[in-house]
Amino acid sequence: MAKAFGIITAASNRYDIEGLQEYRPVSAFSFAGRYRLVDFPISNMSNSGIDRIQVYISGNPRSLVEHLGTGRNYNINSKRGKLQLLFHDEANINRLYNTDIAAFMDSFNIIERTREDYVIITSSNMIYRQDFSELLDQHIKSEADVSLLYHRVDNAREAYRGCSCLILNRQKGVQSIDMNMCNADTRNIFMDTYVLKKSLFVDLIRKAAKTSSMYHLSRAVAMAVDELDIRGIQHKGYFAAVTDLKSYFDANLEMIDYEKAKSLFDAKWPFYTRTTDSCPTQYFDDASVKNALISNGCLIEGTVENCVLGRGVRIGKGAVVKNSVVLAYAQIGSDVKVENQVIDKWARVIHAKELVSDSGKPGYVRRDDTL
């Protein structure tokens, strides 16, 4: 395999995810009870033999930095590999300035010093399994200038709002990169994943920075479709894009479905994360748990159905929790009814006896809050 280094970009400047994003960047969002979103792109790169990975961080970085640590949890070669955390100060004047190009310019000398010939760039808000070594080989064999990974969906009218989509010709050449306007069911959703030579990547960064301070890399690539050979490569398997609270809610609850979970998780392709040792979950005599994903350390006395529970969650006696995502160390009090909610870490729902929202617009309880 030709050598490539990896870049994982922050998604915080492109999407506004109600509530959760106030306390941590999108890449630090909890997923399936025990993972963070950033675990998936890092693990894909590590499993693909990429051992030099740059993670771009902006906005409330503490939880993400604490989670990533030195990178030793991701099976990165400790002698020749490296997980670099690169910080980008977000502009408070106008969010238009908070682009991935601006972040790359802040660390431009680090990018230039990398010895690898190729770079694979992906986002921290996309959940999927991908062998990047195969993707790189396919890119090199095609002799394309840039390869873009996409996933074909048939529900783009209801989902993937804010994502980009690829317009392809019959040879899968990219004709344009457009925003998903939710006006058609079938779309080729761009997975914010690029494969190209490092030298071309550097040129695109320079050109975009000189052209406009509001340009993202996707815009720079889109502007070059008439000059460069840009190809689309289709992804197969599970794919989710976290772009708002509803997509985050849906992606978590999809992991309860065994077939969907199996299409993402594979024992031969492990997703690494920072482990937390604690006691197994305790189910009391009156507990009733159906179709749920339960993390370790929980105490359950009530009823839990169609839920994802993070570590150390407490469900009181007589409580009924349905179709909800409950993050670590939250508490649901006795005789409380919760349905279609995202309960953030350390929140306590004890005084409000009924907290019910529509499944199409899940509710959110703030971190550390008491209701």
N, C-alpha and C positions, 0 to 999 in steps of 0.2 A: 504493500500500500504506500502510495506517495505520502509524504509527511504533511500533516495539516495541524494547525492549532485551532482552538475553539474559542468563540466569543458568545457569551450569553448576555443579551441586552435586557435592560429594565423595561417593563411595560407600563410603569406608573405614569409616564407622560402622555400616553395615548388613550388610556381608558380611565373612566371615573367610576370606581366601584363603591357604591354607597356604604358608608359605615366602616367596613373592614379596612379600607385604605387609609383611614385617619390614623391608624395605629401601627401600620407596617406596610412595606412595599408589596406589590402584587406577588412578587417572587417568594415572599415569606408566608403566603396564605397556606393554611392547613388544608390537607386533602386526604380523604379516606381515613381520617382519624389519626394517622401517625406520620404522614409525609408532609413536606412543603412543596409547593409547585416547582421551585428551583431544583429539587432532587431529580426530576425527570430529565431535563436537558443535560445536567451534569452526568447522570448515570449513563445516558445514551452515549455521551462522548467517551466516558471512561471505558465502557464496555466495547467501544469501537477502536480502542487503542490510542485515543487522543489523550495525551497526558500533560499537555500545557493548555490550560483553560483560563480565560479571563471572564470574570463576572462583573458586570457594570451595575453599580449600586447608586440609587438616589432616593431621597425622601424617607425619613424615619428609618434609618438603616440598622438600628440596634439589634432588633430581633433576627434579621437576616445574617448579620455578622456573627452574632452569637451562635446561630445554627450552623453556619458553614465552618467556623473555626479555622483550623489549618488545612482542612480538606482531607484529613486522614480517613474520614468515614467513607470516602468515595472510591477507594481502591485505586488511587492514582499513584504511579510509580514515584516513590519518595526520593530516589536518587536523581532521576532525570526529569521528573514531572513537577508540575507546579500549579496550584490554584491561586490565581491572583485576584484580589478584590480591588477594583478600581472605582473610585468615588467621583461622582459628578455633582457639582453644586447646582441645584435647580434654580432657575431664575424666577423670582417672585413677582417681577414686574408684569410678565405676560407668559402664559404657558406655551405660547407659540415658540419660545426660545428653548423649551425643554425637549430637545430632539436627540436621537441617537447619534446624529452627526456631531452635535455639540459635545456629547460625551466622548466620542472617538477623538475629537480634536484636543480635549483635555488630556488624553493619554496617547497622543499621536507618536511621541518619541518611543514609547514602549511598543506600540504596534510595529513601527519601523525596525526596531531592533530584533524582532522575532526572526528565527532562522528558518522556519518552515516555509515552503513554497506556496502552500494553499491555506485558505482559511474557511472554516465553516461557522456561519453565524446563525444563531437561533434565538428565539424569544423565551422569556421565563413565564409566560402565561398560557403556553400551549402544552397540552398533555397528550403524549403519544409515545410509542416505542419505535425506534428507528436505528438501524445499523448504519452509522455514518461512513464506515469504511466502504460499504457497498455503494452508498450514494456518491462518494468521492470517485470510486472506480468508474461508475456510470458516467459521471461528469467528464472525466478525462477521456474516456473512450469516445464520447460524443463530439469532442473537440469544441464544445461550446465555450463561450466566454464566461457566462454566468448560468448556473442551474438553480431553479427555484422549486422548492417542494410545495406541493399543494394536495388538498384532499377534496374529492368531489362529493358534494352533499346534495340532498334533495329537499332540505327544509330551510333553505336560506331566506325564505320569506319571513319565517318566524324567529330565526336564530342568527347568530354570527353578525349581529349589528355592530358596526364599527370596524369589522375586519375588511381586509382587502381581498379582491378576487382576481384571478388571472383570466384574460381573454386569450385563447390559444388558437392557432391555426391547425390544420390537419396533421402537420408534422410535430405538433406540440411545441412549436415556436411561440414565444410570448409576444403578442401584438400590443397589449397594454395591461396596466395594473390599475384597476378601478376600485372604488369603494363599494362594498355591498350595500345597496340602497333598499334591500328587502322588497324588491319588486319582481322577483322571479324565484321559483322553487329550487332549480338546479343551478349550482354555481361551483366553480373551482376555487375553493377558499385557500388563499395564500397563507401558508403556515409560518410566515416570517422567517423562513429558513433559506439561506443562500450558500452556494458553493462557488468559489472563484479563486483565482490566483491572488496572492497577497499584494503583488505589485499593482494589479488592477484595482483591488480594494483601496489601496492608498491613493491612487489617482482619482477614484470616485469620491473619496472623502474630501480631498483637496478641491475638486471641482464643485461639489455641493456646497462646501463652506464658503467659497467665493461667490457662488450664484445667489444664495439666499440663506439667511439665518434661520428660516423656518423649515428648511428641507430635512426630511428623513431619508434614510438610505433607500427605502422603497421608491421614493420620488426620484432620487438620483438615478436608480436603475431604470425606472419607467421612462425617464427622459432620454435614455440611451438605447431604446429598443430599435431605432433605425440605424444605429452605429455599431452595435454589438450583437453577437449571436447569443440570444438569451432563450433558454429552453425550460420547459416545465417538466418535472418528474412527479408522477402520481404516488401518493402514499396510500398504503393499504393497512387496514386494521383500525383499532380504536383511535379516536381523535376527539378532543374537546378543547374549546377556546374559552378562557375565562375573560370576559369583557365587561360584565356587569354582575350585580348580585344574583340575578335569576340564572345566568349561565353557571355561576359558581355553585349555586344551590342544586341545579340539575346535574352537573358533573359529579358532585359528591354522591347524590342519591342513585346515580347510574351504577355506582360500584356495588350496590346491593344486588344487582342483577348478575348472577353467576356467569352467564355467557359473555356479558360485556366486560366484566372484570377479567375473565380468562383471556379476552382479546387484547388486554393491556398488559397484564402480569404474566410472566413466564419465568419458571425456576431457572432456566438457562440464560435468562437476561435479567438479572436482579436489579431492582431499583434501590439504591442505597439511601440511607438517611441517618440522622443523628439519633442514636438509640437512647431510650430512657428506661432504666430498670425500675420496676415496681411490682407489687403483688398482682396476681390475677384478679379479674373482675369477680365480685361477690354478688351472687343472686340470692335474695332473701326468699322466705317461704311464699310470700304473696306476689313475688315478681312474675311478670308475664312478658316474654320477649319474643317477637316474631319478625322474621325477615329484616334483620338489622345487622349493621357492622359495628361491633363493640370493641373499643380499645381496652388495654389493660388498666387496672387500678380503679375501675368504676365500682360504685355501690348502687345496686338497683333494687328498690323495694316496690316500685309501681309497674306500670305497663309501658312498654316501648314497642312501637310498630313502624316499620319502614323508615328507620333512622340511621344516621351515622353519628356515633358518639366518640369524642376524643378521650384522651387519657384522663383518669381521675374524675369523671363526671359523676354527680350524685343525683339520683332520681328518688324522690321521697315516696313514702307510703301513700297509696291511693292516687298518685299522679298518673296522668295519661299523656304520653308524648308520641305524636304521630307525624310522619313525613317531615322530619326536621333534621337540621345539622347542628349538633351541639358540640362546641369546641371545648378544649381541655379545661378541666377544673370548674366548669359551670355547675350550678346547682338548681334543680327544679324541686320546689318545695312540695310538701304533702298536699294532696287533693287538688293540685294545679293541673289544668288542661292546656297543653301546648300543641299547636298544629301549624305546619307550613311556616316554620321560623328558622332563622339562622341566629343561634345564641352564641355570642362571642365569649372569649376566655374569661373566666372568673366572674361571669355575670351570675346574679341570683334572682330567680323568679319565684318569689315566696308570698308576696302580698296580692299580686294580681292572680286571681283564681282562674281566669280564662284568657288565653293569648292565642287567637286564631286569625289567620290570614288566608287569602285566596292562593291556591297553588300557582296561579299565573303571576302573582306578585307577592313573593314571600316577605314576611316581616323580618326585622333585624333588631336585636337587643344588644346594646353597646357593651363593650368590654368594661369589666369592673362595675357595671351598673347594678342597681338593685331595684326590682319592680315588685 
